[in-house]
Amino acid sequence: MKCLYCNGDTEVTNSRPQKRNNQIWRRRKCSKCQAIFTSHEAIDLSSTLLVECEGPKPFIEDLLYSDLQTALKHRPDSYGAAREASYTVIKELLKLSNKPLFKPTDISRVAYGVLEKLDQRGALRYRADHPSLLQ
């Protein structure tokens, strides 16, 4: 990775996995200007996971987040809770055997299951917005 200040080469001085958000935290140091900064490395899910609807389409994490935020909008921490819930949903999706291609109903079921554990009111709102869960 290049330095954001001088465009010089950097080296990783410290690295830690972030379990909650599927990222790797890295402390970097520039060999040219000696600047120290932090980077976060994450998987590009839109190029890794696919959703099966009228042919495979890229998984868009922001759509999942938006649905979860709508379901949790009654909470004072709705943005943070939706972000944490979306990380958990993605982690659970990656455990399924049919990866990297998911049906929208698979995503809805996993998201509903996560919301049931997190917030009953949010789970009910999510279920009302996703009629495929009622089948």
C-alpha positions in Angstrom: 0.0 0.0 0.0 1.2 3.5 -0.8 1.5 6.3 1.8 -1.4 8.7 1.7 0.9 11.6 2.4 3.9 11.1 0.1 2.9 8.1 -2.0 5.9 6.1 -0.7 6.0 2.4 0.1 4.6 1.3 3.5 5.1 -1.6 5.7 2.7 -3.2 8.2 3.9 -2.8 11.8 0.9 -4.3 13.5 -2.2 -6.3 12.3 -5.3 -7.6 14.1 -8.4 -9.3 12.8 -11.7 -7.6 13.7 -14.2 -10.3 14.3 -17.2 -8.1 14.6 -17.0 -6.5 11.1 -15.0 -9.1 9.0 -12.1 -6.7 8.6 -8.4 -6.7 9.3 -7.0 -3.6 11.1 -3.4 -2.7 10.1 -1.0 -0.1 11.4 1.3 1.0 8.6 4.5 3.1 8.5 5.9 4.9 5.5 9.5 4.1 4.7 9.9 7.5 3.0 8.3 10.1 5.3 7.9 7.9 8.4 4.2 8.7 8.7 2.1 6.2 10.6 -1.5 5.5 9.7 -4.2 2.9 10.1 -5.9 0.9 7.3 -8.8 -1.5 7.3 -8.8 -4.4 4.9 -12.2 -6.0 4.0 -13.5 -8.5 1.5 -15.3 -6.9 -1.5 -18.6 -8.8 -1.0 -20.1 -7.4 -4.2 -17.6 -9.3 -6.3 -17.5 -12.3 -4.1 -21.1 -13.1 -3.3 -24.0 -13.3 -5.7 -27.8 -13.1 -5.3 -29.9 -15.3 -7.6 -32.7 -13.2 -9.0 -33.3 -13.1 -12.7 -29.7 -14.4 -13.1 -26.9 -13.8 -10.7 -26.5 -10.3 -9.4 -23.8 -8.9 -7.0 -24.6 -8.9 -3.3 -24.9 -5.3 -2.2 -24.2 -4.9 1.5 -25.8 -1.4 1.6 -29.2 -2.9 0.6 -29.0 -5.3 3.5 -28.0 -2.5 5.8 -30.9 -0.3 4.6 -33.4 -3.1 5.3 -32.0 -3.7 8.7 -31.9 0.0 9.6 -35.6 0.3 8.5 -36.5 -2.6 10.8 -34.5 -1.1 13.7 -35.4 2.6 13.2 -37.4 2.6 16.5 -34.1 2.2 18.4 -32.0 5.2 19.4 -28.9 3.5 18.1 -30.6 2.3 14.9 -27.6 3.0 12.7 -25.0 1.2 14.8 -27.4 -1.6 15.6 -28.1 -2.1 11.8 -24.4 -2.1 11.0 -23.7 -4.7 13.7 -26.6 -6.8 12.5 -25.5 -6.6 8.9 -22.0 -7.9 9.9 -23.7 -10.8 11.8 -26.0 -11.6 8.8 -23.0 -11.7 6.4 -21.0 -13.9 8.8 -24.0 -16.3 9.0 -24.5 -16.3 5.2 -20.8 -17.2 4.7 -21.4 -20.3 6.9 -24.2 -21.6 4.6 -23.2 -24.4 2.2 -24.7 -22.7 -0.9 -22.2 -19.9 -1.0 -21.3 -17.8 -3.1 -24.8 -17.9 -4.7 -27.7 -17.0 -2.5 -31.5 -16.8 -3.0 -33.1 -13.6 -1.7 -35.2 -15.8 0.6 -32.0 -17.3 2.2 -30.8 -13.7 3.0 -34.2 -12.8 4.4 -34.3 -15.9 6.6 -30.8 -15.3 8.0 -31.5 -11.6 8.6 -34.8 -12.4 10.3 -33.1 -15.0 12.6 -30.4 -12.4 13.6 -33.1 -9.8 14.3 -35.1 -12.2 16.4 -32.1 -12.6 18.7 -31.3 -8.8 18.7 -34.7 -7.1 18.8 -38.2 -8.7 18.6 -39.9 -5.5 17.5 -37.3 -5.1 14.7 -37.8 -8.7 13.7 -41.6 -8.2 13.4 -41.1 -5.1 11.3 -38.6 -7.0 9.0 -41.0 -9.9 8.6 -43.8 -7.5 7.6 -41.6 -6.0 5.0 -40.5 -9.4 3.6 -43.6 -11.4 2.8 -41.5 -14.4 1.5 -40.8 -15.1 5.2 -44.5 -15.9 5.8 -44.5 -18.9 3.4 
